Amino acid sequence: MPGRLAGKVAIVTGAGSRGPGLGNGKATAILFAREGARVLCVDQAKERAADTVELIRAESGEAEVFAANVTRAAECQAMVRAAVARWGGLDILHNNVGVESRKDLLETTEEEWDRVMTVDLKSMLLATQAAVPPMVAQGSGSIICVSSVAALRGHGRTAYAAAKAGVIGFVRSVAVQLGPRGIRVNAIAPGRVWTPMVESLGAEARERRRQSSPLGIEGTGWDVAWGAVYLASDEARWVTGQTLVIDAGLTLTTG
């Protein structure tokens, strides 16, 4: 039903798309707003977040732009202060920032490992630490961290798979710590969703990805975003520490 997030304040990190089309963060910010949330759209590239805000406002939704590098604690704290100052609280944090690495074990350099761990895992820690105090103050909140099916099945992308597995471990640990304070923490593990992040793979790879799952349907940012709406809403009030797999059945296969 419409208005599932009515009256809630949300932060979406990585709320812009790095190219034409719709990434997971951009789709999530738009759906959050459609469902009644006021959304702080955060991206390191301000113009990307601004594009998302423009789309939300065109639909009469409420959103603001905030530029931040969420691998830095001070900037995470600043984005939370901005949301609280603008709307008086914080109900939802959607940790969506991530980069990919396609290198296998022997190809992965120390610098590549550190880069992926910093963006894909450390950002979750810093943003969550910043968001917790206002959520504790109001006695409720929902934190969502984007992982990947790369964390759940054998994968050649060593640093990426390790970082995304770390996200799931982080979520389980923090869910136990924050549950008594009324804060739910969950993960989403998307499958081979077609977004601007993978656009460079080309048409043949796109078709292979589509055919790789039992459903044989291409996933989009909207599919991931609807899962985020559920986890952010009161419908999921009894759900914490879980990983919602959105992959058209890919993890059921051995291929």
Secondary structure by P-SEA (a helix, b strand, c coil): cccccccbbbbbcccccccccccaaaaaaaaaaaaccccccccccaaaaaaaaaaaaaacccbbbbbbccccaaaaaaaaaaaaaacccccbbbbccccccccccccccaaaaaaaaaaccaaaaaaaaaacaaaaaaccbbbbbbbcccccccccaaaaaaaaaaaaaaaaaaaaacccccbbbbbbbbccccccccccccaaaaaaaaacccccccccaaaaaaaaaaaacccccccccbbbbcccccccccc
